[in-house]
Structure formats: C-alpha cells, structure tokens
Amino acid sequence: MQRLVPEETPLAAEQSPEQSVTALAGERVDHRFKALPPDAEGLTVGALAAERRNLFTGGFTTPVLALSAESVEANLALLETYAERHGLAFAPHGKTSMSPQLFARQLEYGAWGITAAVPHQARVYRAYGIGRIFLANELVDAVALRWLARELDADPGFTFACYVDSVRGVELMDEALRAAGAVRPVDVVIELGAGTGARTGARTEADCAAVADAVAATSTLRLVGVAGYEGEVPDASPERVREWLRRLVALAADLDAAGRFAGLADGEEILVSAGGSAWFDAVADVFAEIPALSRPVLKLLRSGAYVSHDDGHYRHLTPFNRIPEEGTLQPAFRLWAQVVSRPTPEQAFVNAGKRDAAYDLDLPEAQVVRSARDGSVRPATGITVSGLSDQHGWVRTEAGAELEVGDWIGMGLSHPCTSFDKWQLIPLVEADGTVTDYIRTFF
C-alpha cells in the first residue's frame, strides 16, 4: 500500500495517482489523528509505517479502527476479475473511502476511473492525480462548474462526465459554463430515474428526450450516454431491477437511433452506466444484452463498498450471495474498543460510540475479545452491542460471558461509507497485528 504526504503540499493534477499518494508519506503524526501512538508525535506517517508496529502492543490507544490488509487486497482482486469476466469497465464510487491510496490501488486493479457524488470529492480526486471522473449527480453549482471548466481546459487528458436529468439543469450548466468562458464542452449522460418515488433522474423517456433536446441546443455540453442507479428501484427484486435496466438500455438505443450521440468523435464510446454494490450481477446480465449501436459501448459499473465490504448491510446484500461461484468478498473493518466499565453481570461499556462506529444501518457486531491479562483472543460468545452513545458502546452480556474491565472487544461494522468518514488515518493491519501502512481519508 502506498505511503502518505503533507496536506499542505501542492500536488499537480498531472501527477499520476501513484506519485501523488507516495507524497503523502511526509505528513506528520500529531493530535489530529485518533488512536495513533502518542510517542509517534512528530514522526512522518511514512516513518511510522516503516516501524511496523503491532496494533495491540505498539502504543495505539483505543478505540482504534483497523483495515485488514489481506481482505482489502482480496476484494480489489475479486472485482477486477469480475469486471473483466463480464466485459465491464469499472469506476468505483470514491465516496465510500475518500482515500487517494485506495483509489490508486483500485486503478492498479483495472479501474477505468473513479466515481464522485459532489464537487468537493472531484477536487480531492484531481488533487491526487485522478484522470477520469464520473460524477453521478447533476452538477448545477456555478462555482463548481467554473472550477471544472478550468480543469478541463488546463488538462486535455482529463476525462469527465456527469448526470443531467432536467431541462432546467441543462440551462443552469450552460449559463455557468458560458460565463466561465469554458473551451471544452462538458460531457453529460442522461439519468433515467428508477421509478416513481425513487431518487433523482428523469422519470419518463419523454422527459429524457426533452433533456437531450436541451443539451443539443448548447455548445457547452455534449451528450455521451445514459446512466442511473438501480438501487433505487422501488420494492427492488431481481425481476424489477432487470426490468428497469432494460429500460436504460432501450433508452440508449433509442437516443442513438435518433442521432443524439453525433457529437462523439470517431472511436469514442457511448457510455451506459449503472451498478451500486447490491445489484451488479443484474447489471452484468442486462448489459451483456446491449445491442450493437452506432459506436462501441462503455459499460460502466460504479460499485464502491466492495473495497472494505462489511459485516452487516453489504454482507447481506452483496450479489456474491446469489452468485457464490464468482467469489466472495471479505469484510475488512474491525473496530477495537476497550471495556471501561462492567457495572453488572449483564452489562458492560466500551469506549467507542457514534463518533467512532457506523450506526445508521446496523450496530457494531462483537466478534472477538482480546484479554487484557495475557493477550489471548477468544470469540465474543454471549456478548452483544445493544446501543451507542457519543463515546460509549453499550454491551449486553449473557450469563457466563467472559469479559472484564481492560479487555479489548473487536467489532465488525455495517456500512463502509459511514465507517471510513469517522477516521482520518486508519491503520492497515496484517493478520498477525502488524501495521504496514496508514490509510488517509479526505471527507
């Protein structure tokens, strides 16, 4: 895993992601970073990583979030293989980790680019050398569009595309880009909504045609494809999701037949994109049915949670449960917290709470206990996390459960997106507890 760099060091957009990430090693360890050893104060992150300290005996304080080095590597390799096997390009959603190091690894493992949701994320990506960004949202912020115009005009190699789903959105984009003096047009894809009551996206094919007309009337935008998010299909089932995906494919074919992609140059591809972390098997199946169009098609998958996976929400939802022959993702997070109170035989409290653990979908799952007496590790039998306060975890213990003040509890987490964002520097840990690197996040 690449090392890390002073936040204040300017990073040229023309640097590769690997070069940009390598620079992160110069960042100094200090009070900003939770759980890091107090005696590491003043060391660079690279120097601390080179010491290969042990998570349990190397001076780390609790609570501390760790990422399994082996699980991250296995997950990266699995999605690369899956995408290649099914003829998909892959732009994993970077909002999950907001970690340039993990972006660089995803690109090494074959990713086409990185998906973003908001302008701030795109700025982070550019600061760390990401050359292809897919913004899965309509971008109507005039300030952000002015920044985007500068980025595109300054770097002919920079590839960018974003959603449009309304005539008004097209008008606002065009107005802002003309005011900014944009030279290169911004590539856009029409977002097809996943149904009544779903999130964003044009609701009907007629709405999509109106948006295409509006784009064609500008000189600042160029229509390059269609996209959407099947995870918002109401009452989602394999049949309903595939039905919506076939609508998306048919929309691409209809727009192509109507000459809507005439602005593409020879050799450029029509972009068709879908795919969160719960239905990418359906995306692969339906995208395999895309008919021959006037140009080649870039079939772009955007799943992001896979890089860490989890022990809750995505453990239940991952398509690999339906297609086990394709492989298995491995949960990579483990939050370690210390028992600080054991007031009754049925109750204990640990020093990790809502500031440290994801809790929006599921509570943390107690998995193992590390003894404060001898360092031995045992299953967390009869131990359940029942609630979270800001800085405390409420733990329920059954009769006979072994647990005392000072013990460490290792917990699995649910929902990667709200786990990464609580930690700025996360130890990357091998199975024996050796910390090999530190994953920097930028939320």
HELIX and SHEET records of a PDB file:
HELIX    1   1 PRO A   17  THR A   22  1                                   6    
HELIX    2   2 PRO A   38  ALA A   40  5                                   3    
HELIX    3   3 VAL A   45  ALA A   50  1                                   6    
HELIX    4   4 ALA A   69  ARG A   85  1                                  17    
HELIX    5   5 PRO A  100  GLU A  108  1                                   9    
HELIX    6   6 PRO A  119  ALA A  127  1                                   9    
HELIX    7   7 ALA A  142  ALA A  154  1                                  13    
HELIX    8   8 VAL A  167  ALA A  179  1                                  13    
HELIX    9   9 GLU A  205  ALA A  216  1                                  12    
HELIX   10  10 GLU A  230  GLU A  232  5                                   3    
HELIX   11  11 PRO A  238  ALA A  257  1                                  20    
HELIX   12  12 PHE A  280  PHE A  287  1                                   8    
HELIX   13  13 ALA A  305  VAL A  307  5                                   3    
HELIX   14  14 HIS A  313  LEU A  317  1                                   5    
HELIX   15  15 PRO A  319  ASN A  321  5                                   3    
HELIX   16  16 PRO A  324  GLU A  326  5                                   3    
HELIX   17  17 CYS A  417  PHE A  420  1                                   4    
SHEET    1   A 7 VAL A 377  PRO A 379  0                                        
SHEET    2   A 7 GLU A 365  ARG A 370 -1                                        
SHEET    3   A 7 TRP A 408  GLY A 412 -1                                        
SHEET    4   A 7 PHE A 333  THR A 344 -1                                        
SHEET    5   A 7 VAL A  64  SER A  68 -1                                        
SHEET    6   A 7 LEU A 425  VAL A 429  1                                        
SHEET    7   A 7 VAL A 435  ARG A 440 -1                                        
SHEET    1   B 8 ALA A  89  PHE A  90  0                                        
SHEET    2   B 8 VAL A 297  LEU A 301  1                                        
SHEET    3   B 8 ILE A 270  ALA A 274  1                                        
SHEET    4   B 8 LEU A 221  ALA A 227  1                                        
SHEET    5   B 8 VAL A 186  GLU A 191  1                                        
SHEET    6   B 8 THR A 159  VAL A 164  1                                        
SHEET    7   B 8 ARG A 132  GLU A 138  1                                        
SHEET    8   B 8 ILE A 114  ALA A 116  1                                        
SHEET    1   C 7 VAL A 377  PRO A 379  0                                        
SHEET    2   C 7 GLU A 365  ARG A 370 -1                                        
SHEET    3   C 7 TRP A 408  GLY A 412 -1                                        
SHEET    4   C 7 PHE A 333  THR A 344 -1                                        
SHEET    5   C 7 GLN A 347  VAL A 350 -1                                        
SHEET    6   C 7 GLY A 393  THR A 397 -1                                        
SHEET    7   C 7 ILE A 383  LEU A 388 -1                                        
END                                                                             
